[in-house]
Amino acid sequence: MTLTLSRPRERARTRRSYVTRRNIPYLLIMPALLGFLVFKAYPIIAAMYISLTTGAGGARSFVGLDNYVRLVNDPLFWTSLWNTGLILVVQVPIMLLFALLLSLGLNSPLVRLRGLWRLGVFMPSLTGLVAYGVMFSVILRKDAGLLNWLLGLFGVTPIDWLGSPFWARISIVIALTWHYTGYNAVIYLAGLQSIPKELYEAAMVDGAGAARRFWSITVPQLRPILALTVVLSTIGTLQLFDEPFVLTGGGPDNSTLTISLYLYQNGFRYFDFGYAAAIAYALTLIVAVFGIAQMRLQKK
């Protein structure tokens, strides 16, 4: 009898030993870890292998670094990189400057119905990327567009916003600025509201004017948030895809062809997945370099 009773107890102890206070945290994170391995880690490793191959469909052959050599010698890749960098240099400073000015205005006690104004500023960032791209394609039409109609009231001749290389880039900048300015303004506004009011009161007692208070108190206190928005905006612009895809398709004359759009064209239009994967890893390297460089410069 003792033997028959001890065996179930031993089995129960063995089963209970898998669920201990030490193992519970690992069991709780196991679903997230499995999801990361299946949907993140495996695609990253698979894309690395695909970037070293060539071919269509399942018939792939290993070519080593040939896709990366092709990338360095591809003029269209350098064109897409130039276009992306140009939009980045122009659009990000304009957008962040507008966002900072909006946040300063929304934080002012002189503004009435501030909650309503904050909602209105943030609303554009809630619009779907494709939806607002289609909206801007209608607004920026040369013949029947709303923007040209408004400019015509002041005697300005219609501008070919989406058909001219120069104005097509400007159109991308306008669309990006409209969509993301409110998002960054809300982030700045949260930072402004966390600055102690005693600092401004002490500065006013010392005779500091509005400009002096801005440069000596507001900007230093917002420095971490400014660094965050600069890095996030840079990374987002380097991955720019939806706006040029919907508005211009990369044209005219490849003037709005971005790196992500060029990646998409090679992967899903020409089905050259090996070369597209190589472009993806090149873009990842560029984003990493820009992010690390910006963080180090801003720390200094």
C-alpha positions in Angstrom: 0.0 0.0 0.0 2.8 2.4 0.8 4.3 1.9 -2.7 1.1 2.5 -4.5 0.4 5.7 -2.5 3.9 7.1 -2.8 4.0 6.9 -6.6 1.1 9.4 -7.3 2.6 11.7 -4.7 6.0 11.6 -6.5 4.3 12.2 -9.8 2.4 15.2 -8.4 5.6 16.6 -7.0 7.3 16.1 -10.4 4.5 17.9 -12.2 4.4 20.8 -9.6 8.2 21.2 -9.9 7.8 22.8 -13.4 5.7 25.6 -12.0 7.8 27.3 -9.4 8.3 30.9 -8.3 11.5 30.9 -10.3 9.9 29.6 -13.5 6.7 31.7 -13.5 8.3 34.8 -15.0 9.7 32.8 -17.9 6.4 31.1 -18.5 4.7 34.4 -18.6 7.0 35.9 -21.2 7.1 32.7 -23.2 4.1 33.8 -25.5 5.7 37.1 -26.3 9.1 35.5 -26.8 7.6 32.9 -29.2 5.8 35.7 -31.1 9.1 37.6 -31.4 11.0 34.6 -32.7 8.3 33.6 -35.2 7.3 37.1 -36.5 10.5 39.1 -35.9 13.7 37.1 -35.6 12.9 34.5 -38.3 12.0 37.1 -41.0 15.1 39.1 -40.2 17.3 36.0 -40.5 15.4 34.8 -43.6 15.8 38.3 -45.2 19.5 38.2 -44.6 19.7 34.8 -46.4 17.5 36.0 -49.3 19.8 39.1 -49.7 22.6 36.6 -50.5 20.6 34.8 -53.2 19.0 35.4 -56.6 16.2 33.9 -58.5 12.4 33.9 -58.7 10.1 32.0 -56.4 11.5 28.9 -54.7 14.3 28.4 -57.3 17.0 30.5 -55.6 20.8 30.3 -56.0 23.4 31.6 -53.6 25.4 34.5 -55.0 27.1 35.8 -51.9 27.6 39.6 -51.8 26.6 40.2 -55.5 23.4 42.0 -54.6 25.3 44.4 -52.4 27.9 45.0 -55.1 25.0 45.7 -57.5 23.5 48.1 -54.9 26.7 50.2 -54.7 26.8 50.5 -58.6 23.1 51.1 -59.0 22.4 54.8 -60.0 18.7 54.5 -59.1 19.6 53.5 -55.5 21.7 56.6 -55.2 18.9 58.7 -56.7 16.5 57.3 -54.1 19.0 58.0 -51.4 19.5 61.6 -52.6 15.7 62.2 -52.8 15.2 60.7 -49.3 18.0 62.8 -47.8 16.7 66.0 -49.5 13.2 65.6 -48.1 14.7 64.8 -44.7 16.9 67.9 -44.6 14.0 70.2 -45.7 10.9 68.7 -44.1 12.1 67.6 -40.6 13.3 71.1 -39.5 10.2 72.8 -40.8 7.9 70.3 -39.2 9.6 70.4 -35.8 9.8 74.2 -35.8 6.0 74.5 -36.6 5.3 71.9 -33.9 7.3 73.8 -31.3 5.5 77.1 -32.2 2.2 75.3 -32.0 3.0 73.8 -28.6 4.0 77.2 -27.3 0.8 78.7 -28.4 -1.4 75.9 -27.0 0.4 76.1 -23.7 -0.3 79.8 -23.4 -2.9 80.7 -20.7 -4.2 83.4 -23.0 -5.7 80.8 -25.4 -9.3 79.9 -24.8 -10.8 76.5 -25.5 -7.3 75.0 -25.4 -8.7 71.4 -25.3 -10.5 72.0 -28.6 -7.5 73.5 -30.3 -5.3 70.6 -29.1 -7.7 68.1 -30.5 -7.8 70.0 -33.8 -4.0 70.1 -34.0 -3.7 66.4 -33.3 -6.5 65.2 -35.6 -4.4 65.1 -38.9 -2.0 62.5 -37.3 -5.1 60.2 -36.8 -5.8 60.2 -40.6 -4.8 57.0 -42.4 -1.7 57.4 -44.5 -3.3 56.2 -47.7 -6.5 58.3 -47.0 -4.7 61.5 -46.6 -2.4 60.8 -49.5 -5.5 60.4 -51.7 -6.9 63.6 -50.2 -3.7 65.6 -51.1 -3.7 64.1 -54.6 -7.1 65.8 -55.1 -6.0 69.0 -53.4 -2.8 69.3 -55.5 -4.3 68.7 -58.9 -3.1 71.1 -61.5 -6.5 71.8 -63.2 -9.2 71.3 -60.6 -7.2 71.2 -57.4 -8.2 73.2 -54.3 -4.8 74.7 -53.7 -4.4 76.1 -57.3 -8.0 77.5 -57.0 -7.0 79.4 -53.9 -3.8 80.6 -55.4 -5.8 81.7 -58.5 -7.8 84.1 -56.3 -4.5 86.0 -55.9 -3.6 85.9 -59.6 -1.1 83.0 -59.3 -0.9 80.8 -62.4 -1.7 77.1 -61.8 1.2 75.1 -60.5 1.9 71.5 -61.7 2.3 70.2 -58.1 2.6 66.5 -59.0 4.0 66.8 -62.5 7.1 68.9 -61.9 10.2 67.3 -60.2 10.7 70.4 -58.0 7.0 70.9 -57.0 6.5 67.2 -56.5 9.1 67.2 -53.8 7.5 70.3 -52.3 4.2 68.4 -52.4 5.7 65.5 -50.4 7.1 68.0 -47.8 3.7 69.7 -47.5 1.8 66.5 -47.0 4.3 65.2 -44.4 4.3 68.5 -42.5 0.5 68.6 -42.4 0.3 65.0 -41.1 3.0 64.9 -38.5 3.2 68.4 -37.1 0.4 68.0 -34.6 1.8 64.7 -33.4 5.1 66.3 -32.5 3.3 69.4 -31.1 1.5 67.2 -28.6 4.8 65.7 -27.5 6.3 69.2 -27.0 3.2 70.3 -25.2 3.6 67.5 -22.6 7.2 68.5 -22.1 6.2 72.2 -21.7 3.6 71.3 -19.0 6.2 69.4 -17.0 8.6 72.4 -16.7 8.2 73.9 -13.2 6.6 77.3 -13.3 8.9 78.5 -10.5 11.8 78.6 -13.0 9.9 81.2 -15.1 8.8 83.2 -12.1 12.4 83.4 -10.8 13.6 84.4 -14.2 10.9 87.2 -14.4 12.0 88.4 -11.0 15.6 88.7 -12.3 14.3 90.7 -15.2 14.6 88.1 -18.0 12.4 88.8 -21.0 10.4 86.3 -23.0 13.2 85.5 -25.5 15.7 85.0 -22.6 13.3 82.7 -20.8 12.7 80.7 -23.9 16.4 80.1 -24.6 17.6 79.7 -21.0 14.7 77.7 -19.6 12.4 76.2 -22.2 15.0 74.9 -24.7 17.3 73.3 -22.1 14.3 71.7 -20.3 13.0 70.4 -23.6 16.3 69.1 -24.8 15.6 65.4 -24.2 12.2 65.7 -26.0 13.7 67.6 -28.8 16.4 64.9 -29.3 13.6 62.2 -29.2 11.5 63.9 -31.9 14.5 64.6 -34.1 15.6 60.9 -34.0 12.1 59.6 -34.5 11.4 62.0 -37.4 14.7 61.2 -39.1 14.0 57.5 -38.9 10.4 57.9 -40.1 11.6 60.1 -43.1 14.3 57.6 -44.0 11.5 54.9 -44.3 9.2 57.2 -46.3 6.9 55.2 -48.5 3.2 55.9 -48.4 3.2 59.6 -49.5 5.3 59.2 -52.7 3.6 55.9 -53.5 0.1 57.4 -53.4 0.9 61.0 -54.6 3.5 60.6 -57.3 4.5 56.9 -57.6 8.1 58.0 -57.4 7.9 60.4 -60.3 8.1 62.5 -62.2 11.5 61.4 -63.6 12.3 59.5 -60.3 12.4 62.9 -58.4 10.3 61.5 -55.5 11.7 57.9 -55.6 12.6 57.1 -52.0 14.6 54.1 -50.7 11.5 52.3 -49.3 9.6 52.9 -52.5 12.6 51.5 -54.6 12.7 48.5 -52.3 9.0 47.9 -52.9 9.4 48.2 -56.7 12.1 45.6 -56.8 10.4 43.2 -54.5 6.7 43.4 -55.5 6.9 44.8 -59.1 9.9 43.0 -60.5 9.9 40.2 -57.9 13.6 40.5 -57.4 13.5 39.6 -53.7 17.2 39.1 -53.3 18.0 42.6 -54.4 15.0 44.0 -52.4 16.3 42.3 -49.2 19.8 43.8 -49.9 18.2 47.3 -50.1 16.3 46.6 -46.8 19.5 45.8 -45.0 21.2 48.9 -46.5 18.3 51.0 -45.3 18.6 49.4 -41.8 22.3 50.3 -41.7 21.6 53.9 -42.8 18.9 54.3 -40.1 21.2 52.9 -37.5 24.1 55.2 -38.4 21.9 58.3 -38.5 20.3 57.4 -35.1 23.6 56.8 -33.3 25.2 59.9 -34.8 22.3 62.1 -33.8 22.2 60.8 -30.3 25.9 61.3 -29.8 25.9 64.8 -31.3 22.9 65.8 -29.1 24.6 64.5 -26.0 27.7 66.7 -26.8 
